[in-house]
Each structure stands twice: as structure tokens, then as C-alpha cells.
Amino acid sequence: MRGGGAVVGWDGLMERAENEGGCPNLGAGTGDGAGEPARLLGGGVEDRPWAPRDDLGEPSVFQPAALLTASRHQRGLPAVAVPRVCVLDPDGDLADHAAGLSPTSRHPGWACHHTDMWTLATPIGPVGIVGRAVGAPFAVLVAEQLAVSGADLVISVSSAGRVGPIRPAGPGGELLVIDRALRDEGTSGRYLPPAPWSALAPALAGSLRGAFDGLGFAVPMGSSWTTDAPYRETARRLGAAAAAGAVCVEMEAAGLYAYAQARGRDVVCVAHLTNAPGPVVDTFDKGPDRGVDRVLAVITAIAAALRPGGGFLDRPGATPGTASGDAPDRPPAG
């Protein structure tokens, strides 16, 4: 972000915040660009004096397993595990594709109150598709429920806007794996201490090297800016995100990666760069069939690299949506 001739990025902001007591200064600007970049991180706990600052290691009194157990009982759903690999599809294109192939592919045991799951056959086995969980709060809510329902790898594929140098590699935009995301939303702060970024687990990133070599199109890694207010993407925010290293903006990755790190879960976020700021004629063009074929190829490559066995988890005694099917929480990093 530019102010008084200086460019202030997220890392510089957080270094300054740590020197000032560990949280960003949300006050007025000082003329050197410091005040406005601080606001780009969004409100922190310091503007909610009633909220505890040190409860990240404490368990929640509201657990996904309990909710799903009650939902399954109330709705008469069978205790059927979901596939090991599940996909969050905020735009709904994959979910619509799966539903159109076979209306009977709706998963019978998915007990989420807010979404449906469609099971799609792929070369690595069945994959669960959950459509239209838009934004970090919704995406993480569903990811928590997937984890206690039998999924051990979640892949999120979200439309994203370009803010950096990457440009579409032809019709349909470009797909990239998000390696880290600027935390300009609220959900990540409920899982991890304050920090500018949340990131793809290094072990997963390493396992994905070379995973896309045979696809016929490039799938690079790059950094993203996660916002929860897409219609507040001002020129100054876009400039600050680009200066910090983000090449795109989306709404889920920072929250999902924070959840994954805090809970010890495997999550990979993919951005489909289909739009850019301003009135672009071909904005949101994903190519033929809404880009489903290319997206499925990327999902399959990720799953093949990280879960070569595919299928369903073999966890004796674990019932989907109950505490016995959950993994113990890990203490938050940081």
C-alpha cells in the first residue's frame, strides 16, 4: 500500500504491531501509510473488550459431532461415512455437474443442516462434493463437520480475482494452489493467534510437487488475500495485498488453513482465477462446461498425490458424526 511514498506490506505491518504490543494499530493513519494497512487486517480482539484473548487452546462447548448426531437422529439419516476426499465448491458448478450426472448420487448420510453432498466417481475413487459454502465461516463450519463424518482430505476450489501478475493462460482462467493466504477475515483468528498469513501445510506442499505435470496445463502455487467483504475491495486494499505478495483474492483459504493447522487436518485450497477488478467483459469465464473438466483433473491429481488409496476411511468403531470418529484437537500454533 502506498502512503507518503512508502509501500507497507503485511509483514512490515505485523512486525510493527508486535513492537507496539502484539496487535495491529487500528487507529488513524500517521501519514507514513501505517494506519490504513493496519485496518486492512480487519478488526482484532482489541476492539471487542468483552472477548477473552487467551482461549485458543480451550475446547468449544459446541461440537460438530454433537450437532451431526442430533441432526441425523431428527432427520432419520443413516450413519454412512462420507468419502475420504471431499471438495468444497463455493460456486456450485461441480455440485450441479454431479447432481446432473445422477440425481441419486446425493450422499444419504451427510447430516449438515445447510448443504447437500453429491458423490462423484473419479479415477481415485468416490469424492464428496459440497456446493455453495461461500466464505471462511461457512467453509470452516462444513470442514469441521466433514472431519467428523469420515473425510480426511478437504480440497476447496474457489473462484478468485487477480490482483497480481498471473494472467489467464487462455479461455477459462488459470488454476493455482494457494500456498498461503492473508488473513483479512475473522474466522482464522478463532483458530490461531494473530499473524499476517495462514498457510498450506509444508508436508502437503512438498507432496504436491510434480503432481500436475501430466495435466497439459500449468497449476502453479501462489499466495492469496482472503477477504470476507468482496464488495469492499478498494484500490488501496488491492495494492496492499499485491505489495504483500498476493496474486489473487478469494473468501475461504485463510480460514480453512488456520482451521487445518489448529486441528491437524489436511486441507488444500485451489483458486480459479476467473476475474479481475473493474468491468471486464469476459469476467468469470471458466471455459467450456464451467471449467468442470479441468477442475476435476486438478482435484484428482491432488487426491492421487495425497490419498492414493482413495475410498473411505477404515476406522473400526468410528461412527460418522460422533465423537469417536473425531481426531483429537492439536494446540494452536504460534
N, C-alpha and C positions, 0 to 999 in steps of 0.2 A: 504494500500500500504506500502511496506517495503522500507526503506531507512535509512542507518545508524543505523539499528537495531530497528527502531521505526515503528509503524503502525499508519498511519494518515488516518482517515475516513472523510467522507463528513462533518459531524457535526463539527469536530475539524477544518476542513478547513474553514468552513463558520464563526466559532467563530473568527478564526484568521483574516479572511477577514474583518469582522465587526470592529475589533480592528484597522485594517490598513486603514479604511476609507470606508468600505461598499461594496467593490467589490474585487473579488479574485485577487491575485498577479499572473499574467501570465508570470512573468519573469523567470530568470534562477533559478535553484534549489540552496538551501543553504547548501546542504549536510545532512540535517536532514529529507529529504523527503517532504519538504514543497512545493517546486516549481512544481514538477511533479503532485501531486494530484490536485493542482490548475488548471493545464491545463486540467485535466480530466473533469472539468465542462464545457469546451468549451469556446469560445470567448464571452466576455461580451460587454456591450456598451462602455466600456473604450477603446476598440480597434477600435471603429467606432466614431471618434470625431465629425463627421457631424450629428450624430443622437441625438435627444433630449432624455434626461434621465427621464423626469418627465411627459410624455404624456400618461401614462397608463389609466388615467381617462378621456381622451378625446375621443370623438366618431370617428370612422373611416369614411373617406369620401367615402369609397367603401363598400356598404352594401349587404349582401346576398339576401335580399328581392328584391332589385332593379335588381340584376343580374338575379334572377329566373323569375321575371316578364318579363324582356326583352327576356329571353330565351323561355319562354312559348309563348310569342307573336310571336317571329320569327319562332318557330317550330310548331305553331298551336296546342299546347298541352292544354288539358282541365284543369281547376282549380279543381283538385281532391286531397284531403288531403291524406298524407301518413299515415300508421298506427301509433298509439301512441307509439308502441315499434318498434324500428329499430335496426338492427345489422350491425356493421362494420365487414367485413370478409376479412381481408387483403390477405389471401391465396386463396380465391375464392372457397373453397370447398363447403360451404353452398350455395353460389350463383349458382354454377354448379348443385348442387343437386336440388335446387328449379326450375331452368330452365329445368332440365331433367324431373321433375315430370310433368310440364305443361308449355310449351313454351308460352302459353297465359297468364301466371301469371306475365309477365312484367308489372310493375305499369305504368298506362297510363299518370299520371300527374307529375311524377318525372322529373324535368326540369334541373337537373345537366348536364352540358356540358360534364363531364368527366366520368360519371358512369351510369350504369343501376341499377334499383331496381327491385327485384323479390319479390312478395308477397307470403308468405308461411303460410298455415293454421297450427295452433298449438292448443293445448288444452286450451290456454288462449286467443285465437282469432288470427287474422292475424298479422303477423310480417313482416316488410320490411327488405330485405336483400340487402345490398350494398357491392359488392365484389371489392377486389383489390385496396382499398385505402390504400396504403402502406406508412408508415412513418407519423410522427406527423403533418407536414404541410398539407399533403393531407387529413389525417383523420380529423383534426380540420376544414379544409375547408368544408368537407362533413357534419360534425356535425353541423356547423353553418347553412348550408342550410337545414338540416333535421329539425332544430328547428323552422324555419320559414315556414316549409311545413306541420307541423302538428304533428311531433314527440315530445314527452316529456320525453322519456327514450331512451337513446342510450347505447347499450351493444357492446363492442368491444371484439372480440375473436381473438387473435393473436398467431401464433407460437412463442415460446420463447426458448432460450438456457439456460441450467442450469449453474449457477455459484456458487451455494451454496449447502447445504446439502440435499435438496429434490431430490429424485431419482424417476424414473418411477415406478408406482405401478402395473407393468405388461405391456403387449403389448399395445401400443397406447399412452404411456406417461402419464403425470399427468396434471390435470386441477386445477388451483388455481385462486382465486380472488385476484387481485393486490390491496393491501391496501394503498400503497404509492410507488412513483417512483422517482428515482434520476433524476434530470433534466440535463441530458447531451445532450441536443438538443437545438434548437434555438426558437422553437415556444412558449414554456412556458413563455419565457422572454418577449413576446409581450402581455401577459395577466396578469402576476403577477410580483411583484418586485423580485429581486434576493433572492433565498433561495435554500437550497440543495434539497428539496423534494417538490413534489405536491402529493395530497392525495385524496383518496376516501372520499366523504362527510361522517362525522361521523353518521349522521342520516341514510344514506343508509347502512353503515356498520352494524349498530345496527339492521336494519330491515332484514338483510340477515343472522343473527344468527339463525341457525337451518333450514335454507331454503333448505339445500341439504341433510337432514337427511334420506330421503326416497329413495335416488337415487341408493343405492347399491354400491357406491364408494365415497371416500372422496374428498371433494373440500375445501382444506384449504385456509386461507388467507396468503399472503406473500408479501414481498417487491421486487421491480424490479429496474433495471437500464435501462433507456430509452436512446438509442443512435440513432444518425442519420447517423452513419458510421459503418455498421456492419462488414466491412472488415478491420476495424481498432480496433478490439477488441484484444488489446495486452495483454500479460500475466500480465503486471503491472496494466492495467486498470481493468482487471478481478479481480485481487487481491484487488484493492482498492474498487471495488464495493462490493465484498464479505465481506471485513472488515467493510464496512458501513452498512451491513445487507441485501443486495440484494441477493435473491436466484435465480434470472433469469435475462435475458437481452432480451429486445424487442425494438420496434421502435415507439410506439404510446402513451403509457399510460401517461407519464409526460405532454405532450402537451394537451391531452384530459382532464386530471384532472385540469390543470391550466385553460383551457377554461371553464370547468364546474364551477369552483369556481368563476371565474371572471364574468361569465354571469348568474349565478344562475341556471344552468342546471343540470339535473340528468344524470350522466354517470357512468357506471360500466365497468371496464376493466378486462378481463379474459385472463390469459396466459395459452397456451397449451404447456407444457414443452416436447418438442419432440427431442431436440438435445443438444449437448454439444460441447465444444471446441475440436478441433482435429478431426482426421479421424475415426469416429465411424461408424461401419458397418450398424447399424440399425438407423442411424440418420434420423430425420424427419418421423419416422414411427408413424402414428396416429392410427394404428389398422385397423380393417375392415371398408370398406366404408369411408376411410379417417377420421374416428372418428366422422362422422356426427351425429350418433345417440346419442352418449354421449354429444357432444356439444349442440345439440338441447335440451337434458334433462336439462343441466345446464342453458341454456337461458330461458327455460320455467320456471324453478324454480325461477330464478331471477325475471322474469316478474310477476310471480304469487305472489311473496313476495312484490314487489314494485308497481305493477299496476294490482291488482286483477280484475279490470273491463275489462282490455284489450281493444280491438276495436279501435275506432277512437275518437279523441277529439271532444267534443261538445262546440265549441266556436262560438256563433252566431256573424255573421258579419265578421268573420275572413276568409280571402281568402288565401290559401297557396301561399307562395312566395311573399306576400305583407307585408308592414309594420304593417297592422292591425293584422296580425297573429303572430307578434313577441312579445316577452316579454321585458319589459324594462331592460336595462343593469344594473347590480349591480356594484358599485365601486369595484375595485380590492382590495383584502385583503392584509394585510401586512403593 
